[in-house]
Amino acid sequence: MRTAQTVEYGGVDGVTLVADEWNLGAAASAEHPTILMLHGGGQNRHSWHKTGQILADRGYHVVALDTRGHGDSDRAPNADYAIETLAADALAVIDAIGRPVALIGASMGGLTGILVADHAGPQRVTKLVLVDVVPRYEKDGSARIRDFMFSHIDGFDSLEQAADAVAAYLPHRAKPRSPEGLKKNLRFRDGRWYWHWDPALMTKPGDDPALRTEKIEAAAIGLQIPILLIRGKLSDVVSAEGVADFLSKVPGARLVELSDAGHTAAGDDNDAFSAAVVEFVSG
């Protein structure tokens, strides 16, 4: 089994970005593109660990990135978490990788991936996987994510308390027997456990969401690369109507729906998710 190594990349504005990387250098198969994985808001690179390992065992060079303000990456100067800045960071990582990449992006990472693919062009970004996200997502579902993140911004007394909060937020997912796995997403300080992302994500000045949607949708429509949309059928962020609208505007995109998954599709049914990803990037 090929194990991941922790590496650093330089983002814009001097931000250091931390990643897990499999098959560095000559260990990767030259006939496959690099796989660059961008997680959702409030998550981190560990969200991709199982799928990254599966891809690595098939010979792919895989980079699972902590977005600025998340995980072990630097927090942003002046709380700059605009999606254009996240895209600029990813483009800097692609430049450093120095070879074509297939992008896999969940939620915020998927919207970022659309802009990255648009800016990079098909010679640098060869394929795009959108994980339960379309430009015109459901606002109620998005608000539920923000409510969950904001309601626990002051941390937890224990890992068990954090596990209970996650179980209430994701009732369709079986609760782990032990909360120890949450240590990848939490940090202990001053006697409490805190999510490992910058609270400024929740309070930074916002842009015009309608203009942002229009910009991302226009970028998606203009893409000339293979696109796979993976939707969790239990998702409240991407509706069946949202999927239909996206596919009508980006008719070359393919759809895979996971029956037992919600918005956090990769974690809800990783076997089905990974199988869909492997088939798409290998095709």
Long-range contacts (C-beta under 8 A, 24 or more apart in sequence): 1-53, 1-57, 2-27, 2-53, 2-56, 2-57, 4-49, 4-52, 4-53, 4-56, 4-62, 4-64, 6-72, 7-63, 9-65, 9-92, 9-93, 9-96, 10-92, 10-96, 11-68, 11-73, 11-74, 11-88, 11-89, 11-92, 11-93, 12-85, 12-88, 12-89, 12-92, 13-76, 13-77, 13-80, 13-85, 14-77, 15-68, 15-73, 15-74, 15-76, 15-77, 15-89, 16-73, 16-74, 17-65, 17-66, 17-67, 17-68, 17-73, 17-74, 17-89, 17-93, 18-45, 18-65, 18-66, 18-71, 18-72, 18-73, 19-45, 19-63, 19-64, 19-65, 19-66, 19-93, 20-45, 20-46, 20-48, 20-49, 20-52, 20-62, 20-63, 20-64, 21-61, 21-62, 21-63, 21-64, 22-52, 22-53, 22-55, 22-56, 22-60, 22-61, 22-62, 23-56, 23-59, 23-60, 23-61, 23-62, 24-61, 27-61, 28-59, 28-60, 28-61, 29-59, 29-60, 29-61, 32-59, 32-60, 32-61, 32-281, 33-60, 33-99, 33-100, 33-101, 33-102, 33-126, 33-127, 33-281, 34-60, 34-61, 34-62, 34-63, 34-97, 34-99, 34-100, 34-101, 34-102, 35-60, 35-61, 35-62, 35-63, 35-101, 35-102, 35-104, 35-281, 36-63, 36-65, 36-90, 36-93, 36-94, 36-97, 36-101, 36-102, 36-103, 36-104, 37-62, 37-63, 37-64, 37-65, 37-103, 37-104, 37-105, 37-109, 38-65, 38-67, 38-90, 38-103, 38-104, 38-105, 38-106, 38-108, 38-109, 38-110, 38-112, 38-113, 39-64, 39-65, 39-66, 39-67, 39-70, 39-106, 39-108, 39-109, 40-106, 40-107, 40-108, 40-109, 40-110, 40-131, 40-264, 41-70, 41-107, 41-108, 41-145, 41-149, 41-197, 41-201, 42-70, 42-145, 42-149, 42-195, 42-197, 42-201, 43-70, 43-106, 43-185, 44-70, 44-71, 44-72, 44-184, 44-185, 44-196, 44-197, 45-71, 46-71, 46-184, 46-185, 47-106, 47-264, 47-266, 47-267, 48-104, 48-266, 50-266, 50-270, 50-274, 51-104, 51-266, 51-270, 51-273, 51-274, 51-277, 54-274, 54-278, 55-274, 55-277, 55-278, 55-281, 58-278, 58-282, 60-281, 61-97, 61-99, 63-93, 63-97, 63-101, 65-90, 65-93, 67-108, 67-109, 67-112, 69-197, 69-198, 69-200, 69-201, 70-196, 70-197, 70-198, 71-196, 71-197, 72-196, 75-198, 75-200, 76-198, 76-200, 79-198, 79-200, 79-201, 79-203, 79-204, 80-204, 81-198, 81-200, 81-201, 81-204, 82-207, 83-108, 83-111, 83-112, 83-115, 83-212, 83-216, 84-115, 86-112, 87-112, 87-115, 87-116, 87-119, 90-116, 91-116, 91-119, 91-120, 94-120, 94-124, 94-125, 100-124, 100-125, 100-126, 101-125, 101-126, 102-126, 102-127, 102-128, 102-129, 102-281, 103-127, 103-128, 103-129, 104-128, 104-129, 104-131, 104-277, 105-129, 105-130, 105-131, 105-133, 106-131, 106-132, 106-133, 106-264, 106-265, 106-266, 107-131, 107-132, 107-133, 107-145, 107-237, 107-263, 108-133, 111-135, 111-216, 114-216, 114-219, 114-220, 114-223, 115-215, 115-216, 115-219, 117-219, 117-223, 117-225, 118-219, 118-220, 118-222, 118-223, 122-224, 122-225, 125-225, 126-225, 126-226, 127-225, 127-226, 127-227, 127-228, 127-280, 127-281, 128-223, 128-225, 128-226, 128-227, 128-228, 129-227, 129-228, 129-230, 129-277, 129-280, 129-281, 130-227, 130-228, 130-229, 130-230, 131-230, 131-265, 131-266, 131-273, 132-230, 132-231, 132-232, 132-235, 132-237, 132-238, 132-261, 132-262, 132-263, 132-264, 132-265, 133-237, 133-238, 134-229, 134-238, 134-242, 134-243, 134-245, 134-246, 135-213, 135-216, 135-217, 135-220, 135-246, 136-213, 136-217, 136-242, 136-245, 136-246, 137-237, 137-238, 137-242, 138-236, 138-237, 138-238, 138-239, 138-242, 140-236, 141-235, 141-236, 141-237, 141-238, 141-263, 142-237, 144-236, 145-237, 145-263, 146-202, 149-195, 149-201, 149-202, 150-202, 152-195, 153-195, 153-199, 153-202, 154-192, 155-192, 155-193, 155-194, 155-195, 156-186, 156-192, 156-193, 156-194, 157-192, 157-193, 158-193, 159-183, 159-186, 159-193, 161-193, 162-186, 162-193, 170-262, 170-264, 170-268, 172-234, 172-260, 172-262, 172-268, 173-262, 173-264, 173-267, 173-268, 217-249, 220-246, 220-249, 220-250, 221-249, 221-250, 223-250, 226-252, 226-254, 226-280, 226-283, 227-252, 227-253, 227-254, 228-253, 228-254, 228-255, 228-256, 228-276, 228-277, 228-280, 229-253, 229-254, 229-255, 229-256, 230-255, 230-256, 230-257, 230-258, 230-265, 230-273, 230-276, 230-277, 231-255, 231-256, 231-257, 231-258, 231-265, 232-257, 232-258, 232-261, 232-262, 232-263, 232-264, 232-265, 232-268, 232-269, 233-257, 233-258, 233-259, 233-260, 233-261, 234-260, 234-261, 234-262, 234-268, 235-261, 235-262, 235-263, 235-265, 236-262, 236-263, 237-263, 238-263, 254-280
